[in-house]
Amino acid sequence: MSIDTRLGRVHVITGPGKGKTTAAFGLAMRAAGHGLKVCIVQFMKTGEITGEVIAAEQFKKIRVAQFGTGRFIGGNTVTDEDIRSAKKALKHAFGQATKGKCDLLIMDEVNVAVFFGLIAPKDVIDVLESRSEGVEVVLTGRNAPDEFIQYADYVSFIDTIKHPFEKGETGRKGIEW
Protein backbone atom coordinates (compact mmCIF):
# COMPACT_ATOMS: atom_id res chain seq x y z
CA MET A 1 0.00 0.00 0.00
CA SER A 2 1.49 3.34 -0.98
CA ILE A 3 0.91 6.46 1.07
CA ASP A 4 0.06 9.76 -0.61
CA THR A 5 2.33 12.35 0.99
CA ARG A 6 1.30 15.32 -1.14
CA LEU A 7 -0.25 18.29 0.60
CA GLY A 8 -3.59 19.74 -0.39
CA ARG A 9 -6.22 18.24 1.88
CA VAL A 10 -8.90 20.01 3.90
CA HIS A 11 -9.44 19.56 7.64
CA VAL A 12 -12.43 20.65 9.72
CA ILE A 13 -12.04 20.90 13.49
CA THR A 14 -15.40 21.63 15.09
CA GLY A 15 -17.61 20.91 18.09
CA PRO A 16 -18.48 22.54 21.40
CA GLY A 17 -15.35 21.41 23.26
CA LYS A 18 -12.18 23.25 24.18
CA GLY A 19 -9.16 22.88 21.93
CA LYS A 20 -10.07 23.51 18.28
CA THR A 21 -7.72 26.47 17.85
CA THR A 22 -5.15 24.70 20.04
CA ALA A 23 -5.23 21.66 17.76
CA ALA A 24 -4.83 23.82 14.66
CA PHE A 25 -1.88 25.68 16.18
CA GLY A 26 -0.34 22.34 17.11
CA LEU A 27 -0.55 21.31 13.46
CA ALA A 28 0.97 24.68 12.52
CA MET A 29 3.94 24.01 14.79
CA ARG A 30 4.36 20.52 13.37
CA ALA A 31 4.27 21.86 9.81
CA ALA A 32 6.73 24.68 10.61
CA GLY A 33 9.02 22.16 12.25
CA HIS A 34 9.22 20.37 8.91
CA GLY A 35 9.94 23.58 7.03
CA LEU A 36 6.45 24.32 5.71
CA LYS A 37 5.20 27.90 5.47
CA VAL A 38 2.10 28.41 7.62
CA CYS A 39 -0.50 31.18 7.34
CA ILE A 40 -3.08 31.54 10.09
CA VAL A 41 -6.03 33.81 9.42
CA GLN A 42 -8.10 34.40 12.53
CA PHE A 43 -11.69 35.39 11.91
CA MET A 44 -13.53 37.37 14.59
CA LYS A 45 -10.35 37.99 16.58
CA THR A 46 -8.27 41.11 16.83
CA GLY A 47 -5.72 42.29 19.33
CA GLU A 48 -5.97 38.99 21.18
CA ILE A 49 -2.61 38.19 22.68
CA THR A 50 -3.13 34.50 23.32
CA GLY A 51 -0.38 32.04 24.16
CA GLU A 52 -0.60 30.41 20.76
CA VAL A 53 -0.18 33.74 18.93
CA ILE A 54 2.80 34.64 21.13
CA ALA A 55 4.37 31.22 20.47
CA ALA A 56 3.70 31.41 16.73
CA GLU A 57 5.64 34.67 16.57
CA GLN A 58 8.73 32.69 17.60
CA PHE A 59 8.57 30.63 14.41
CA LYS A 60 9.79 32.27 11.21
CA LYS A 61 7.58 29.94 9.17
CA ILE A 62 4.28 30.89 10.89
CA ARG A 63 2.40 34.13 10.18
CA VAL A 64 -0.77 35.11 12.04
CA ALA A 65 -3.23 37.74 10.79
CA GLN A 66 -6.22 38.70 12.93
CA PHE A 67 -9.47 40.17 11.64
CA GLY A 68 -12.38 41.17 13.80
CA THR A 69 -13.97 43.99 15.70
CA GLY A 70 -12.62 42.99 19.10
CA ARG A 71 -16.05 42.43 20.59
CA PHE A 72 -18.20 39.39 21.26
CA ILE A 73 -20.82 38.55 18.65
CA GLY A 74 -23.95 36.78 19.78
CA GLY A 75 -27.67 36.82 19.23
CA ASN A 76 -28.69 39.77 17.09
CA THR A 77 -25.54 41.83 17.64
CA VAL A 78 -23.96 41.40 14.20
CA THR A 79 -22.95 44.74 12.70
CA ASP A 80 -21.83 45.88 9.26
CA GLU A 81 -18.33 46.24 10.75
CA ASP A 82 -18.37 42.55 11.75
CA ILE A 83 -19.31 41.58 8.20
CA ARG A 84 -16.62 43.83 6.69
CA SER A 85 -13.97 42.31 9.00
CA ALA A 86 -14.98 38.76 8.07
CA LYS A 87 -14.89 39.61 4.37
CA LYS A 88 -11.42 41.14 4.80
CA ALA A 89 -10.29 37.95 6.54
CA LEU A 90 -11.68 35.85 3.70
CA LYS A 91 -9.99 38.04 1.10
CA HIS A 92 -6.69 37.75 2.99
CA ALA A 93 -7.09 33.95 3.21
CA PHE A 94 -7.76 33.84 -0.54
CA GLY A 95 -4.56 35.76 -1.21
CA GLN A 96 -2.53 33.48 1.02
CA ALA A 97 -4.02 30.35 -0.55
CA THR A 98 -3.63 31.40 -4.18
CA LYS A 99 -0.33 33.23 -4.29
CA GLY A 100 2.05 30.58 -2.94
CA LYS A 101 2.45 32.31 0.40
CA CYS A 102 1.78 29.21 2.45
CA ASP A 103 1.80 25.44 2.42
CA LEU A 104 -0.69 25.25 5.30
CA LEU A 105 -3.55 27.73 5.66
CA ILE A 106 -5.50 27.77 8.91
CA MET A 107 -8.79 29.66 8.82
CA ASP A 108 -9.39 29.91 12.55
CA GLU A 109 -13.01 30.47 13.66
CA VAL A 110 -14.23 30.59 10.05
CA ASN A 111 -17.00 28.14 10.99
CA VAL A 112 -18.30 30.62 13.57
CA ALA A 113 -18.13 33.48 11.07
CA VAL A 114 -20.32 31.42 8.73
CA PHE A 115 -22.67 30.44 11.58
CA PHE A 116 -23.31 34.11 12.39
CA GLY A 117 -23.88 34.91 8.70
CA LEU A 118 -20.82 37.14 8.35
CA ILE A 119 -19.75 35.21 5.25
CA ALA A 120 -21.39 32.49 3.17
CA PRO A 121 -20.25 28.85 3.11
CA LYS A 122 -20.03 29.13 -0.70
CA ASP A 123 -17.45 31.93 -0.41
CA VAL A 124 -15.24 29.75 1.79
CA ILE A 125 -15.64 26.80 -0.60
CA ASP A 126 -14.59 29.17 -3.41
CA VAL A 127 -11.33 29.82 -1.54
CA LEU A 128 -10.80 26.08 -1.12
CA GLU A 129 -11.41 25.43 -4.81
CA SER A 130 -9.23 28.36 -5.94
CA ARG A 131 -6.24 27.58 -3.76
CA SER A 132 -2.92 26.70 -5.32
CA GLU A 133 -2.19 23.03 -5.73
CA GLY A 134 -0.75 21.54 -2.57
CA VAL A 135 -2.11 24.07 -0.07
CA GLU A 136 -3.42 22.19 2.96
CA VAL A 137 -6.30 23.99 4.72
CA VAL A 138 -7.75 23.78 8.23
CA LEU A 139 -11.17 25.26 9.07
CA THR A 140 -11.85 25.66 12.80
CA GLY A 141 -14.70 26.73 15.03
CA ARG A 142 -17.95 25.51 16.45
CA ASN A 143 -20.95 24.84 14.25
CA ALA A 144 -19.18 23.85 11.04
CA PRO A 145 -21.70 23.93 8.22
CA ASP A 146 -22.57 20.67 6.48
CA GLU A 147 -20.98 21.97 3.27
CA PHE A 148 -17.56 22.06 4.99
CA ILE A 149 -18.00 18.63 6.56
CA GLN A 150 -18.91 17.12 3.18
CA TYR A 151 -16.02 18.88 1.42
CA ALA A 152 -13.31 18.02 3.95
CA ASP A 153 -10.92 15.08 3.94
CA TYR A 154 -10.54 15.13 7.73
CA VAL A 155 -13.29 16.03 10.19
CA SER A 156 -12.61 16.16 13.92
CA PHE A 157 -15.36 16.84 16.45
CA ILE A 158 -14.20 18.07 19.84
CA ASP A 159 -16.79 17.64 22.57
CA THR A 160 -16.93 18.66 26.21
CA ILE A 161 -17.39 16.00 28.83
CA LYS A 162 -16.39 18.22 31.75
CA HIS A 163 -14.99 21.76 31.97
CA PRO A 164 -14.27 24.14 34.89
CA PHE A 165 -16.34 26.83 33.12
CA GLU A 166 -19.40 24.79 34.13
CA LYS A 167 -18.56 25.65 37.77
CA GLY A 168 -18.23 29.33 36.93
CA GLU A 169 -14.44 29.31 36.85
CA THR A 170 -12.70 31.69 34.46
CA GLY A 171 -10.06 30.93 31.85
CA ARG A 172 -6.42 30.67 32.91
CA LYS A 173 -3.49 32.30 31.13
CA GLY A 174 -1.48 29.66 29.31
CA ILE A 175 -4.26 27.06 29.43
CA GLU A 176 -7.48 28.58 28.05
CA TRP A 177 -5.78 31.51 26.38
ZADO-1210 file (C-alpha; in nm, 4 decimals, padded with zeros to 6 digits):
<atoms>
<atom x="00.0000" y="00.0000" z="00.0000" code="MET" pos="1"/>
<atom x="00.1493" y="00.3341" z="-00.0979" code="SER" pos="2"/>
<atom x="00.0905" y="00.6464" z="00.1074" code="ILE" pos="3"/>
<atom x="00.0056" y="00.9760" z="-00.0612" code="ASP" pos="4"/>
<atom x="00.2334" y="01.2347" z="00.0992" code="THR" pos="5"/>
<atom x="00.1296" y="01.5319" z="-00.1143" code="ARG" pos="6"/>
<atom x="-00.0248" y="01.8295" z="00.0605" code="LEU" pos="7"/>
<atom x="-00.3594" y="01.9737" z="-00.0392" code="GLY" pos="8"/>
<atom x="-00.6219" y="01.8237" z="00.1881" code="ARG" pos="9"/>
<atom x="-00.8899" y="02.0006" z="00.3898" code="VAL" pos="10"/>
<atom x="-00.9441" y="01.9565" z="00.7638" code="HIS" pos="11"/>
<atom x="-01.2430" y="02.0654" z="00.9723" code="VAL" pos="12"/>
<atom x="-01.2040" y="02.0901" z="01.3487" code="ILE" pos="13"/>
<atom x="-01.5399" y="02.1632" z="01.5092" code="THR" pos="14"/>
<atom x="-01.7605" y="02.0908" z="01.8085" code="GLY" pos="15"/>
<atom x="-01.8476" y="02.2540" z="02.1404" code="PRO" pos="16"/>
<atom x="-01.5354" y="02.1415" z="02.3260" code="GLY" pos="17"/>
<atom x="-01.2176" y="02.3251" z="02.4178" code="LYS" pos="18"/>
<atom x="-00.9162" y="02.2885" z="02.1928" code="GLY" pos="19"/>
<atom x="-01.0075" y="02.3510" z="01.8280" code="LYS" pos="20"/>
<atom x="-00.7717" y="02.6466" z="01.7847" code="THR" pos="21"/>
<atom x="-00.5155" y="02.4704" z="02.0036" code="THR" pos="22"/>
<atom x="-00.5234" y="02.1661" z="01.7760" code="ALA" pos="23"/>
<atom x="-00.4830" y="02.3821" z="01.4658" code="ALA" pos="24"/>
<atom x="-00.1878" y="02.5683" z="01.6180" code="PHE" pos="25"/>
<atom x="-00.0337" y="02.2335" z="01.7105" code="GLY" pos="26"/>
<atom x="-00.0555" y="02.1310" z="01.3460" code="LEU" pos="27"/>
<atom x="00.0975" y="02.4678" z="01.2524" code="ALA" pos="28"/>
<atom x="00.3936" y="02.4015" z="01.4794" code="MET" pos="29"/>
<atom x="00.4359" y="02.0519" z="01.3374" code="ARG" pos="30"/>
<atom x="00.4273" y="02.1864" z="00.9812" code="ALA" pos="31"/>
<atom x="00.6730" y="02.4680" z="01.0611" code="ALA" pos="32"/>
<atom x="00.9025" y="02.2160" z="01.2249" code="GLY" pos="33"/>
<atom x="00.9224" y="02.0370" z="00.8908" code="HIS" pos="34"/>
<atom x="00.9942" y="02.3585" z="00.7027" code="GLY" pos="35"/>
<atom x="00.6452" y="02.4318" z="00.5712" code="LEU" pos="36"/>
<atom x="00.5199" y="02.7901" z="00.5473" code="LYS" pos="37"/>
<atom x="00.2097" y="02.8408" z="00.7623" code="VAL" pos="38"/>
<atom x="-00.0495" y="03.1180" z="00.7340" code="CYS" pos="39"/>
<atom x="-00.3083" y="03.1541" z="01.0088" code="ILE" pos="40"/>
<atom x="-00.6032" y="03.3811" z="00.9418" code="VAL" pos="41"/>
<atom x="-00.8095" y="03.4396" z="01.2532" code="GLN" pos="42"/>
<atom x="-01.1691" y="03.5387" z="01.1914" code="PHE" pos="43"/>
<atom x="-01.3529" y="03.7368" z="01.4590" code="MET" pos="44"/>
<atom x="-01.0352" y="03.7992" z="01.6582" code="LYS" pos="45"/>
<atom x="-00.8271" y="04.1112" z="01.6826" code="THR" pos="46"/>
<atom x="-00.5720" y="04.2287" z="01.9330" code="GLY" pos="47"/>
<atom x="-00.5968" y="03.8986" z="02.1177" code="GLU" pos="48"/>
<atom x="-00.2609" y="03.8186" z="02.2678" code="ILE" pos="49"/>
<atom x="-00.3128" y="03.4502" z="02.3320" code="THR" pos="50"/>
<atom x="-00.0381" y="03.2043" z="02.4159" code="GLY" pos="51"/>
<atom x="-00.0602" y="03.0407" z="02.0759" code="GLU" pos="52"/>
<atom x="-00.0178" y="03.3739" z="01.8932" code="VAL" pos="53"/>
<atom x="00.2805" y="03.4641" z="02.1129" code="ILE" pos="54"/>
<atom x="00.4375" y="03.1222" z="02.0475" code="ALA" pos="55"/>
<atom x="00.3698" y="03.1405" z="01.6730" code="ALA" pos="56"/>
<atom x="00.5640" y="03.4670" z="01.6573" code="GLU" pos="57"/>
<atom x="00.8734" y="03.2687" z="01.7596" code="GLN" pos="58"/>
<atom x="00.8566" y="03.0633" z="01.4414" code="PHE" pos="59"/>
<atom x="00.9792" y="03.2265" z="01.1214" code="LYS" pos="60"/>
<atom x="00.7583" y="02.9938" z="00.9167" code="LYS" pos="61"/>
<atom x="00.4284" y="03.0893" z="01.0889" code="ILE" pos="62"/>
<atom x="00.2402" y="03.4128" z="01.0179" code="ARG" pos="63"/>
<atom x="-00.0769" y="03.5106" z="01.2038" code="VAL" pos="64"/>
<atom x="-00.3231" y="03.7735" z="01.0795" code="ALA" pos="65"/>
<atom x="-00.6215" y="03.8698" z="01.2932" code="GLN" pos="66"/>
<atom x="-00.9471" y="04.0171" z="01.1644" code="PHE" pos="67"/>
<atom x="-01.2379" y="04.1174" z="01.3798" code="GLY" pos="68"/>
<atom x="-01.3970" y="04.3991" z="01.5704" code="THR" pos="69"/>
<atom x="-01.2619" y="04.2995" z="01.9102" code="GLY" pos="70"/>
<atom x="-01.6053" y="04.2433" z="02.0585" code="ARG" pos="71"/>
<atom x="-01.8203" y="03.9388" z="02.1263" code="PHE" pos="72"/>
<atom x="-02.0821" y="03.8550" z="01.8651" code="ILE" pos="73"/>
<atom x="-02.3946" y="03.6776" z="01.9784" code="GLY" pos="74"/>
<atom x="-02.7672" y="03.6816" z="01.9228" code="GLY" pos="75"/>
<atom x="-02.8687" y="03.9769" z="01.7090" code="ASN" pos="76"/>
<atom x="-02.5542" y="04.1828" z="01.7640" code="THR" pos="77"/>
<atom x="-02.3957" y="04.1398" z="01.4201" code="VAL" pos="78"/>
<atom x="-02.2948" y="04.4744" z="01.2698" code="THR" pos="79"/>
<atom x="-02.1829" y="04.5879" z="00.9264" code="ASP" pos="80"/>
<atom x="-01.8332" y="04.6241" z="01.0746" code="GLU" pos="81"/>
<atom x="-01.8375" y="04.2547" z="01.1747" code="ASP" pos="82"/>
<atom x="-01.9314" y="04.1582" z="00.8200" code="ILE" pos="83"/>
<atom x="-01.6619" y="04.3833" z="00.6691" code="ARG" pos="84"/>
<atom x="-01.3973" y="04.2310" z="00.9001" code="SER" pos="85"/>
<atom x="-01.4975" y="03.8759" z="00.8067" code="ALA" pos="86"/>
<atom x="-01.4891" y="03.9607" z="00.4366" code="LYS" pos="87"/>
<atom x="-01.1421" y="04.1138" z="00.4796" code="LYS" pos="88"/>
<atom x="-01.0290" y="03.7953" z="00.6538" code="ALA" pos="89"/>
<atom x="-01.1683" y="03.5846" z="00.3697" code="LEU" pos="90"/>
<atom x="-00.9988" y="03.8038" z="00.1095" code="LYS" pos="91"/>
<atom x="-00.6689" y="03.7749" z="00.2994" code="HIS" pos="92"/>
<atom x="-00.7085" y="03.3955" z="00.3208" code="ALA" pos="93"/>
<atom x="-00.7761" y="03.3837" z="-00.0541" code="PHE" pos="94"/>
<atom x="-00.4558" y="03.5764" z="-00.1210" code="GLY" pos="95"/>
<atom x="-00.2525" y="03.3478" z="00.1015" code="GLN" pos="96"/>
<atom x="-00.4019" y="03.0350" z="-00.0548" code="ALA" pos="97"/>
<atom x="-00.3634" y="03.1402" z="-00.4177" code="THR" pos="98"/>
<atom x="-00.0330" y="03.3234" z="-00.4286" code="LYS" pos="99"/>
<atom x="00.2048" y="03.0585" z="-00.2945" code="GLY" pos="100"/>
<atom x="00.2451" y="03.2305" z="00.0398" code="LYS" pos="101"/>
<atom x="00.1779" y="02.9209" z="00.2448" code="CYS" pos="102"/>
<atom x="00.1798" y="02.5437" z="00.2421" code="ASP" pos="103"/>
<atom x="-00.0687" y="02.5246" z="00.5297" code="LEU" pos="104"/>
<atom x="-00.3547" y="02.7730" z="00.5665" code="LEU" pos="105"/>
<atom x="-00.5501" y="02.7767" z="00.8906" code="ILE" pos="106"/>
<atom x="-00.8789" y="02.9656" z="00.8819" code="MET" pos="107"/>
<atom x="-00.9392" y="02.9911" z="01.2553" code="ASP" pos="108"/>
<atom x="-01.3013" y="03.0465" z="01.3658" code="GLU" pos="109"/>
<atom x="-01.4234" y="03.0586" z="01.0054" code="VAL" pos="110"/>
<atom x="-01.7001" y="02.8135" z="01.0989" code="ASN" pos="111"/>
<atom x="-01.8303" y="03.0621" z="01.3571" code="VAL" pos="112"/>
<atom x="-01.8132" y="03.3484" z="01.1072" code="ALA" pos="113"/>
<atom x="-02.0320" y="03.1416" z="00.8734" code="VAL" pos="114"/>
<atom x="-02.2673" y="03.0437" z="01.1576" code="PHE" pos="115"/>
<atom x="-02.3313" y="03.4111" z="01.2386" code="PHE" pos="116"/>
<atom x="-02.3884" y="03.4914" z="00.8702" code="GLY" pos="117"/>
<atom x="-02.0817" y="03.7141" z="00.8348" code="LEU" pos="118"/>
<atom x="-01.9745" y="03.5210" z="00.5249" code="ILE" pos="119"/>
<atom x="-02.1393" y="03.2489" z="00.3168" code="ALA" pos="120"/>
<atom x="-02.0248" y="02.8853" z="00.3107" code="PRO" pos="121"/>
<atom x="-02.0031" y="02.9129" z="-00.0701" code="LYS" pos="122"/>
<atom x="-01.7447" y="03.1927" z="-00.0409" code="ASP" pos="123"/>
<atom x="-01.5236" y="02.9749" z="00.1791" code="VAL" pos="124"/>
<atom x="-01.5640" y="02.6803" z="-00.0604" code="ILE" pos="125"/>
<atom x="-01.4588" y="02.9167" z="-00.3412" code="ASP" pos="126"/>
<atom x="-01.1329" y="02.9823" z="-00.1538" code="VAL" pos="127"/>
<atom x="-01.0804" y="02.6076" z="-00.1123" code="LEU" pos="128"/>
<atom x="-01.1413" y="02.5432" z="-00.4814" code="GLU" pos="129"/>
<atom x="-00.9233" y="02.8356" z="-00.5940" code="SER" pos="130"/>
<atom x="-00.6237" y="02.7582" z="-00.3756" code="ARG" pos="131"/>
<atom x="-00.2918" y="02.6701" z="-00.5316" code="SER" pos="132"/>
<atom x="-00.2185" y="02.3029" z="-00.5729" code="GLU" pos="133"/>
<atom x="-00.0751" y="02.1536" z="-00.2571" code="GLY" pos="134"/>
<atom x="-00.2114" y="02.4072" z="-00.0071" code="VAL" pos="135"/>
<atom x="-00.3422" y="02.2192" z="00.2959" code="GLU" pos="136"/>
<atom x="-00.6302" y="02.3991" z="00.4721" code="VAL" pos="137"/>
<atom x="-00.7750" y="02.3778" z="00.8233" code="VAL" pos="138"/>
<atom x="-01.1168" y="02.5262" z="00.9070" code="LEU" pos="139"/>
<atom x="-01.1849" y="02.5664" z="01.2798" code="THR" pos="140"/>
<atom x="-01.4701" y="02.6734" z="01.5030" code="GLY" pos="141"/>
<atom x="-01.7952" y="02.5507" z="01.6449" code="ARG" pos="142"/>
<atom x="-02.0952" y="02.4839" z="01.4249" code="ASN" pos="143"/>
<atom x="-01.9177" y="02.3854" z="01.1044" code="ALA" pos="144"/>
<atom x="-02.1698" y="02.3929" z="00.8216" code="PRO" pos="145"/>
<atom x="-02.2573" y="02.0667" z="00.6483" code="ASP" pos="146"/>
<atom x="-02.0982" y="02.1967" z="00.3272" code="GLU" pos="147"/>
<atom x="-01.7559" y="02.2057" z="00.4989" code="PHE" pos="148"/>
<atom x="-01.8000" y="01.8628" z="00.6558" code="ILE" pos="149"/>
<atom x="-01.8912" y="01.7124" z="00.3181" code="GLN" pos="150"/>
<atom x="-01.6018" y="01.8878" z="00.1423" code="TYR" pos="151"/>
<atom x="-01.3312" y="01.8016" z="00.3948" code="ALA" pos="152"/>
<atom x="-01.0917" y="01.5082" z="00.3936" code="ASP" pos="153"/>
<atom x="-01.0540" y="01.5135" z="00.7731" code="TYR" pos="154"/>
<atom x="-01.3291" y="01.6034" z="01.0188" code="VAL" pos="155"/>
<atom x="-01.2613" y="01.6160" z="01.3920" code="SER" pos="156"/>
<atom x="-01.5358" y="01.6843" z="01.6447" code="PHE" pos="157"/>
<atom x="-01.4200" y="01.8068" z="01.9844" code="ILE" pos="158"/>
<atom x="-01.6790" y="01.7637" z="02.2572" code="ASP" pos="159"/>
<atom x="-01.6927" y="01.8662" z="02.6208" code="THR" pos="160"/>
<atom x="-01.7388" y="01.6002" z="02.8833" code="ILE" pos="161"/>
<atom x="-01.6392" y="01.8221" z="03.1747" code="LYS" pos="162"/>
<atom x="-01.4988" y="02.1759" z="03.1972" code="HIS" pos="163"/>
<atom x="-01.4274" y="02.4140" z="03.4889" code="PRO" pos="164"/>
<atom x="-01.6338" y="02.6832" z="03.3121" code="PHE" pos="165"/>
<atom x="-01.9402" y="02.4793" z="03.4131" code="GLU" pos="166"/>
<atom x="-01.8562" y="02.5645" z="03.7769" code="LYS" pos="167"/>
<atom x="-01.8230" y="02.9327" z="03.6935" code="GLY" pos="168"/>
<atom x="-01.4436" y="02.9311" z="03.6853" code="GLU" pos="169"/>
<atom x="-01.2698" y="03.1695" z="03.4462" code="THR" pos="170"/>
<atom x="-01.0058" y="03.0934" z="03.1850" code="GLY" pos="171"/>
<atom x="-00.6422" y="03.0672" z="03.2907" code="ARG" pos="172"/>
<atom x="-00.3493" y="03.2297" z="03.1133" code="LYS" pos="173"/>
<atom x="-00.1477" y="02.9656" z="02.9307" code="GLY" pos="174"/>
<atom x="-00.4260" y="02.7056" z="02.9435" code="ILE" pos="175"/>
<atom x="-00.7483" y="02.8575" z="02.8047" code="GLU" pos="176"/>
<atom x="-00.5781" y="03.1514" z="02.6377" code="TRP" pos="177"/>
</atoms>
